[in-house]
Amino acid sequence: MKLIGKNIVIRNFEMSDLEQFLELVQDKNNHKLAGLEYTEDVDFGRDLLDMYCRRDGSYAIALSGNNKMIGIIELNKRGESTELLLTREMGFVVDRKFRHQGYAKEAVEMMINYGFTDLQLTEIWASTEKENPVPQNLLENFDFKYMYEADQALPYTGQHNLVKYYLLKK
């Protein structure tokens, strides 16, 4: 898949994205604020990139001028039952060096248009970490409505992760 915007391109991942991908997964802040996998292990990072290359609905956000990957955006299936087939959950993260420059806004807008126009979706969900107001404001600017908060506790770890869920209907 390839979507071309004014400043960015949303495209499939490539193994040549490894250096930029590692910057994302080696940043603990991305794990804390966006739920992105965290690792300092380069081999495991390469395996993660390979997984993203094969994962349906996961795409690289790249600069349109040089095709450099600067983030990740996803439209993940929410299930295979009939009532969920036309819904997706969107997630996104942009490398800290490229934040506050409008790239996430452009990527989210492109994915909303792709989801509702090309995929004929009826709903797009998004979740954010409770303590991460920046993507919450971005989603609300696109008319996503706050629906509920949930604790995504990890079994047997004692870790709790409060997230807010937002919904955009066609």
Secondary structure, DSSP 4 states (H G I P E B T S, - for coil): -EEE-SSEEEE---GGGHHHHHHHHT-HHHHHHH-------HHHHHHHHHHHHHSTTEEEEEETTT--EEEEEEEEE--SSGGGTTEEEEEEEE-GGGTTSSHHHHHHHHHHHIIIIIS--SEEEEEEETT-HHHHHHHHHTT-EEEEEEE-PBTTTTB--EEEEEEEE-
